[in-house]
Amino acid sequence: MHKKLLIRTAAFRLLEELYLCSDHNLKANINPSDITDDKINIKMLQKAAVYLKEKSFITSGEAPCEYNWTATITANGIDWLEDFYQINPMKCPKD
């Protein structure tokens, strides 16, 4: 897989995990090693975190380590997820 595409994939996976584990303030404490696999390792997730921070999708203190990482998703990060999943927050979900 192309390196840039791999970083974007890792970034999306990281952002998605943060969103799923976030509290009402969109702050999440995750274990990054839970979302690693044979192609995406901790170093790739650290690069992905830098990408997300540069794009203003998250705010965080340090780069993710293997066991614990805390970050907050920004409105831009939520928009990126909504665009990907084609979610319209103004429409009610269908039953």
Helices and strands as residue ranges (DSSP letters): H 3-20, E 27-30, G 32-35, H 42-54, E 58-60, E 69-73, H 75-85
